[in-house]
Amino acid sequence: MILPAPIPDRVDVVIFGGGVAGLWTRWRLEHAGYSTLLLESSSLGHGQTIASQGILHRGTKYAFGKDVSQASMELLMAQEVWSRAIKGVDGPDLRRVTVLSPTTVMWTSESFLSRFTGAVAAGVLKSDVKKLEGDARPAAFKSAPKAVNVWEIDEKVVDSSTLVRELARVVRGPMASLAPDAHTHWDLPGMLSWTDAAGRSHATHASAAVLCAGVGNESLITSLAGTTSVPGAAASHVSQRRPLHMVMMRGAPCDLFGHCIRELSDKPRLTVTSARDADSFVWYLGGSLAEDGVSRDESTQIDAAKLAVHECLPWVDVSRASWATLRVDRAEGRTATGKRPDTPIVSHIAAAGHTLAVWPTKLALAPAAAGRVFDLLETAGIRPTGVIDAGEPALSPAPLPWNEGGVRWR
Ligand SMILES: Cc1cc2nc3c(=O)[nH]c(=O)nc-3n(C[C@H](O)[C@H](O)[C@H](O)COP(=O)(O)OP(=O)(O)OC[C@H]3O[C@@H](n4cnc5c(N)ncnc54)[C@H](O)[C@@H]3O)c2cc1C
C-alpha cells in the first residue's frame, strides 16, 4: 500500500485534476523547477482521458472540413512531441505506455459517393496517407470487396490507462484526494483550503492554481464565482460541453483502429479503436455514431451502432457480440459557435488571482496546453522554488470503460 505523502505547507502551483492535461502540465511545471500539488476528486483520468479513444490525431480527419488549418497545424506539432516522449528522447518518459497501434486506417464504404470522398481525401492528404492493398490491409479487411479503399494514416493509438499511469509516475510531486463536493477556497497568491476524501481539512499556501478538472472545472469556477462579484467569473462564460454517446462491442474477431469516412464530411461515420479482451477484442465505437447518438436511448443507440458497423464493415460477422453504451461529455473552452475549438484553451480566471483554467480540447493537444500554462505563469512572474519529491503516485488510474463494474452488456 502506498501511504499518502504529507501535504506540503507551501507550493508554487496547485493543479486540480489528474487527467492528461493535469498530469502533463504537472510534468511541464516540475521540469522547470516548480513545486506542485495535484488534487484529484476521483481516480486519475476519470471522465474523458480514460474514456478517450487514445488516437494521437495527425489532423488528417480535419483536413476535409472548412476549419482545416489551425487544428491540423496544432495536431501536427503535437505529434512530434508525443513521438519523442514515447521514444524516451525528450519530454516525459512515456516508453512504457502501450501503443495499441502505430497507425490507423481510413476506409470508405462501397457507395460511389463514399469512394469519391475517399479519393478526394487521399488527394488532399497525399503526404500523410498510404493506400493499402492486399495483405497489407488490417485483418478486419480480409474479406472486404475490392471497391473498399483503405488508407493507412501515420497516427498512433495509445492505451489511455498506461498513459495515465506513466504520466503519474514521471514526476514525483505530491498528489492528494479531494472530496468530490469539497468546498475549496482560494485567492491566490495565498492560502488554499480544502477537504480530502476522508473528510480531513487541509490548507496549503500556493502562488497559483491550474484547473485541469475537465467537466469539474465548471464547479470549481462556479465556487470561485460564488465567492467573488467579478463579472465574467461564471463557468458558462468560459466553458462548454459537447456530449457523446459511445458504444462498446465485446466479442470482435480482430482489432481495428480507424475511421470509416462518409460523404464529404470531416466527421467519420464511425471511429473504431480496440482493446484485447480475453480471447477476443472490444471495439470502442465513436465518430458520428457517438455525436448523433446523444439523443438516443441506450437500446436505440445500440441498434444504430449495429447498423453503422454493418454499413461500414458488412463483411465482418458481429452476430455474437455483446453491446453496451457510455455517455460522456467533452469539456472544452467556450467558442462563439459552440463548436470544437481548434486549439487548447487556457483562460485566466481573474476573479481568483493567479488561477488558470485549462481545456486541452484533445488528448493529443495536452502538451500544447501544458506549454501555454507554463508561458502564462512565467509571464505572471511566478517563479519556481524547487520541486518536492513525494515518491510513488498516491492515486491510480480509473478503470477502462468496458472494465467498469456497472456496465450493462446486451
Ligand atoms: C469518448 C471520448 C473519446 C475521445 N477520443 C479522443 C482521441 O481519440 N484523441 C484525442 O486526442 N482526444 C480524444 N478525446 C478528447 C480527450 O479525451 C480530452 O480532450 C482529454 O482527455 C481531456 O483531458 P483533461 O485532463 O482536461 O480532462 P479529464 O480527462 O476529464 O480529467 C479531469 C480530471 O479531473 C478530475 N476532477 C474532476 N473534478 C474535479 C475537481 N473538482 N477537483 C479535482 N479533480 C477533479 C477527474 O477525476 C479527472 O481525473 C476524447 C474524448 C472523449 C470524451
The ligand as an SDF file (V2000), in Angstrom:
LIG
                    3D

 53 58  0  0  0  0  0  0  0  0999 V2000
  -15.2630    9.4570  -25.6960 C   0  0  0  0  0  0  0  0  0  0  0  0
  -14.0970   10.3720  -25.9700 C   0  0  0  0  0  0  0  0  0  0  0  0
  -13.1490    9.9970  -26.9110 C   0  0  0  0  0  0  0  0  0  0  0  0
  -12.0450   10.8350  -27.1480 C   0  0  0  0  0  0  0  0  0  0  0  0
  -11.1060   10.4150  -28.0260 N   0  0  0  0  0  0  0  0  0  0  0  0
  -10.0080   11.1770  -28.2290 C   0  0  0  0  0  0  0  0  0  0  0  0
   -8.9720   10.7250  -29.0760 C   0  0  0  0  0  0  0  0  0  0  0  0
   -9.0180    9.6240  -29.6260 O   0  0  0  0  0  0  0  0  0  0  0  0
   -7.9060   11.5490  -29.2650 N   0  0  0  0  0  0  0  0  0  0  0  0
   -7.8080   12.7620  -28.6590 C   0  0  0  0  0  0  0  0  0  0  0  0
   -6.8140   13.4610  -28.8880 O   0  0  0  0  0  0  0  0  0  0  0  0
   -8.7820   13.2250  -27.8240 N   0  0  0  0  0  0  0  0  0  0  0  0
   -9.8590   12.4510  -27.5950 C   0  0  0  0  0  0  0  0  0  0  0  0
  -10.8430   12.8720  -26.7370 N   0  0  0  0  0  0  0  0  0  0  0  0
  -10.6680   14.1380  -26.0270 C   0  0  0  0  0  0  0  0  0  0  0  0
   -9.7640   13.9220  -24.8070 C   0  0  0  0  0  0  0  0  0  0  0  0
  -10.1160   12.7410  -24.1360 O   0  0  0  0  0  0  0  0  0  0  0  0
   -9.8670   15.1120  -23.8620 C   0  0  0  0  0  0  0  0  0  0  0  0
   -9.6210   16.3040  -24.5540 O   0  0  0  0  0  0  0  0  0  0  0  0
   -8.8550   14.9970  -22.7250 C   0  0  0  0  0  0  0  0  0  0  0  0
   -8.7750   13.7050  -22.1960 O   0  0  0  0  0  0  0  0  0  0  0  0
   -9.2350   15.9790  -21.6270 C   0  0  0  0  0  0  0  0  0  0  0  0
   -8.3240   15.7870  -20.5760 O   0  0  0  0  0  0  0  0  0  0  0  0
   -8.4600   16.5920  -19.2100 P   0  0  0  0  0  0  0  0  0  0  0  0
   -7.2950   16.1780  -18.4000 O   0  0  0  0  0  0  0  0  0  0  0  0
   -8.6750   18.0320  -19.4930 O   0  0  0  0  0  0  0  0  0  0  0  0
   -9.8350   16.1090  -18.5700 O   0  0  0  0  0  0  0  0  0  0  0  0
  -10.2550   14.6900  -17.8990 P   0  0  0  0  0  0  0  0  0  0  0  0
   -9.6160   13.5600  -18.6080 O   0  0  0  0  0  0  0  0  0  0  0  0
  -11.7460   14.7030  -17.8560 O   0  0  0  0  0  0  0  0  0  0  0  0
   -9.6380   14.7510  -16.4780 O   0  0  0  0  0  0  0  0  0  0  0  0
  -10.1690   15.5330  -15.4390 C   0  0  0  0  0  0  0  0  0  0  0  0
   -9.6330   15.0310  -14.1200 C   0  0  0  0  0  0  0  0  0  0  0  0
  -10.0600   15.9120  -13.0950 O   0  0  0  0  0  0  0  0  0  0  0  0
  -10.6790   15.1810  -12.0610 C   0  0  0  0  0  0  0  0  0  0  0  0
  -11.6500   16.0840  -11.4280 N   0  0  0  0  0  0  0  0  0  0  0  0
  -12.9270   16.3450  -11.7950 C   0  0  0  0  0  0  0  0  0  0  0  0
  -13.4630   17.2830  -10.9770 N   0  0  0  0  0  0  0  0  0  0  0  0
  -12.5030   17.6370  -10.0940 C   0  0  0  0  0  0  0  0  0  0  0  0
  -12.4360   18.5620   -9.0280 C   0  0  0  0  0  0  0  0  0  0  0  0
  -13.4830   19.3310   -8.6910 N   0  0  0  0  0  0  0  0  0  0  0  0
  -11.2870   18.6630   -8.3410 N   0  0  0  0  0  0  0  0  0  0  0  0
  -10.2000   17.8910   -8.6490 C   0  0  0  0  0  0  0  0  0  0  0  0
  -10.2140   16.9860   -9.6560 N   0  0  0  0  0  0  0  0  0  0  0  0
  -11.3390   16.8700  -10.3830 C   0  0  0  0  0  0  0  0  0  0  0  0
  -11.2510   13.9580  -12.7480 C   0  0  0  0  0  0  0  0  0  0  0  0
  -11.4750   12.9060  -11.8410 O   0  0  0  0  0  0  0  0  0  0  0  0
  -10.1500   13.6480  -13.7680 C   0  0  0  0  0  0  0  0  0  0  0  0
   -9.1130   12.8870  -13.2000 O   0  0  0  0  0  0  0  0  0  0  0  0
  -11.9380   12.0610  -26.4730 C   0  0  0  0  0  0  0  0  0  0  0  0
  -12.9080   12.4420  -25.5370 C   0  0  0  0  0  0  0  0  0  0  0  0
  -13.9710   11.6000  -25.2650 C   0  0  0  0  0  0  0  0  0  0  0  0
  -14.9680   12.0020  -24.2310 C   0  0  0  0  0  0  0  0  0  0  0  0
  1  2  1  0
  2  3  1  0
  2 52  2  0
  3  4  2  0
  4  5  1  0
  4 50  1  0
  5  6  2  0
  6  7  1  0
  6 13  1  0
  7  8  2  0
  7  9  1  0
  9 10  1  0
 10 11  2  0
 10 12  1  0
 12 13  2  0
 13 14  1  0
 14 15  1  0
 14 50  1  0
 15 16  1  0
 16 17  1  0
 16 18  1  0
 18 19  1  0
 18 20  1  0
 20 21  1  0
 20 22  1  0
 22 23  1  0
 23 24  1  0
 24 25  2  0
 24 26  1  0
 24 27  1  0
 27 28  1  0
 28 29  2  0
 28 30  1  0
 28 31  1  0
 31 32  1  0
 32 33  1  0
 33 34  1  0
 33 48  1  0
 34 35  1  0
 35 36  1  0
 35 46  1  0
 36 37  1  0
 36 45  1  0
 37 38  2  0
 38 39  1  0
 39 40  1  0
 39 45  2  0
 40 41  1  0
 40 42  2  0
 42 43  1  0
 43 44  2  0
 44 45  1  0
 46 47  1  0
 46 48  1  0
 48 49  1  0
 50 51  2  0
 51 52  1  0
 52 53  1  0
M  END
$$$$
